[in-house]
């Protein structure tokens, strides 16, 4: 049901919109080192790239090498959605000063980066600095199960040269935002539904086993009926159901 948030986050946030050449100094707020790794967390006050140059409000990206991983201009909410592999609407937290800050994080290991639990290390470091803990709970919500009502209509939007999606083989996926319209290229059906869920306050899921990849255009709509209506030309229908979801809360100690 859930699409890897990291893939979407990097895809949508890597576009730099440099405002000027002003260099913002970063302030180190956390540092730790042992025999396996070292981690440094810097607070920038605003979003900047790896050169320290000011970027737009939605700018952010991550780099990963054999022995290190670096986050630029990430806030805590963005980091946690990636680590928990959930959408931001599944995580509750107060929008206080710590959550609104932009951080640069440098994690370096003395062996291979894949030999350590990077998510746990980064989370523990941020939680220690911001004095946080993570709780989870279950919640019953109204949701929409996405079904394929007309295969012929949906097949009209099958991605070119994409017979069956296999991770690591046909990775030519792309999502481009033009004004309020998302142009989705070569995404497998389940990930399209996850994307719909990610960009709506309502909850969407599917039990369809369709693994084909598709090209779709999705216009962001605040009105739920209008949002659902635009999927009819793709042969998709929605069944309202109650489901149990898992929610997370970031709580100050």
N, C-alpha and C positions, 0 to 999 in steps of 0.2 A: 504494500500500500504506500510506503513512504520512499520517496526518491532521495538519494544521497544529497544532503543539503550542501555539502562542500562543493559538489560539481556546479550547482546552481549559483551558490554564493560567489565563487571565483568568476563564473561566466558573466554575471550581471554587474559585478563590482570592480572588475579589473580596468574598466574604461577610465582613464585619467582625465580629469577636467582641471588642469593646472590653472590656478587663478592668477598667480604672479610668481616671481622668482624669489619671494621672501623666504628666508630660511628660518624655521622655527626650532629653537633648541629643545631637545628632549631631556627630560629629567628622570634619572634612574630611581625607581621607587621600590624595587625588589631585586635581590641578588642571592643566588645560592649555588654552591659548588660542592660536589663530592667526587669520589673516584670514578664514577661512571659518566657524569654529565655536569654541565653548568647551565643555569638559566638566568637571564636578565630581563626585567620588565621595565619599560620606559613609558612615561606619561607624556603626551605631546601637547595636550590642551586643545588641539584641533586635528583634523585629518591631514597627515603629510605622507609623502612617499619615502622611499628608502634614502633619498638625498636630503630629506627634511624640508622639501618644498611643499607649500600649502596646496591641498587638493580640495575637490568639492565634497559635499556632505556625505555622499554615498560611496566615496572611493574607498577601496580596501582590497588587499590581495595577500596571498600566501606563497612563499617559496619553500621548496623542500629539496635538500641535497642528500648525499650519502650519509653524512654525519651531522646534519643540522636541519632545523626547520625554523622559519621566520614568519611572523605575522606582522603586517604593516596596517596601522589605522583600523584595528578591530576593537569593537567594544565588547563587553562581557556577554551581552545578549547574543551577538553574532557568534562568538566563540562557543557558547553553550549549545546553540542550535546545531552547530556542526558536530560537536562531541556527542550529543544525545541523539543526533540524526532525526530531529523533529523540527516542525515549523515553529516560528516565534510565538504563534498563538497558543502553543502547548506549554509555554513557559511563562509563569507569572513572577513579576518582580516590580518593586517600586522604582520609578524613574528618578532616583536620587543622583547626587553628584558622581558617585562611583560608577554607576551604570551608564552615565552619559559621557564618560571620559573615553578618549581614544588611546589605545595602547599599541606600542611596538613590543613584540616579544621575540627574544632570541634564545633558542634552545640548542645547545651544542653537545654532542656526545663524543667520547674518546674512543668509540668503536663504531658500530653502525647505528644509524638513527632508528632502524627497525628493531633493534635489540632492546629498546626501552619503550615503556608505555607513555608516549608523548602526551596523550590526552590527559592522563591522570596527573602527570607532573605539572602541566600548565594549569590545569584546574586547581590543584592544591596550592600552587603559588599565588594565583589570583584570589582564591578564597582566603588565604592567609593575609594577603595585603588588604583586601576589602572587608575582612571579617564576615565571611558568608558561610552558609551551609546549604545543602541541596536536599529538599524533601520531595516526595512524589505521592500522588493519590490517584484514585480512580474516579471517574465521573461519567454519569449517564447523559448523553446528549442526543439531540435530533441530528440525523445525518442523511446524506443522499448516496445511495448505491448507484453507481454508473453502470448501465447495461448497454450492450450493442443491440439496438432494435432493428437496424437495417444494415446488414453487412455490405450490401452493394454500394450504398451511399458512403460508408466509411472507406471502402476499398478505393473509391475515387480519389482519396487523399493519401493513399499509401505512398511512402517515400520512394523516390526513384532508385533503382538498383539496390533496394534493401529488401531482401527476402525474409530474413529472420534475424532479429537482434541478438547478438552474442557479445557480452561485455568483453572488451579487450580486442575484439576483431573489427567490428564496424562501429567505430567511435566517432564518426563524422556527425556528431550531434551539435545543434546550435540553437540558441534562443536569442532573438534580437528584439529589443523594445523600441518601437517607433511610435512616438507620442504615447497613446494609451493602449496600443495594440502589440501583443506579443506574437512574433512570427516564430513558430516552433518547427524546426527541421529535423527529420530523421530520429524522432523520439519514439521509443516503444510505448505501447498503449498504457501500461500500468504507470509509467513515469509521466505521461500526459495527465492522467487522473491525479497523480500526486502533485503535479504543478497546479492543477485547478484548485486542489485543496489548499495549497500553499498561498494562493492569491485570492482567497475568499475568507470572510469571517465565518462562513458556514463550513460544515465538514463533509468531505467527499471521499469515497473509497470505491473500490471495485473488486469483484471476485472473478472477473473474466480472466481466462488463461491466454488471451491473445498476446502473442509476442512479436507481432509485426511492428514495423516502424512507420510513423505517419508525419505528414506536414500539415500543420493547422495554424490558423490565425485566431487568437483569443483576445477579445477586447475586455479590458477591466471594467466591471460594472459594479456600482454600489447596490443597485436594485437586484435582489436575488432572482426574481422572475426573469428579468432581462438577461441576466447572466446565464441562466439555464437555457433560455430560449435560443441563444445563438448556437447551441450545440445540435439543434435539430437537423440542420443541413448535413451534419457529419454522421447522421444515423444513430445518435446517442439519446438515450432516455434516462430518467432518474426516478428512483423509487425511494420514498422517504422511510427511514427506519430509525429505531433507537439503537445506539451502540454504546459500548463502554470504551472510553478513551483513557489514556494515562496522561496526567498533567504533572508538571514539575513546578516547584516554587523555589526561588532564591531568597533566602531569609537572612537578615542581619543577626549576628550573634549578640 
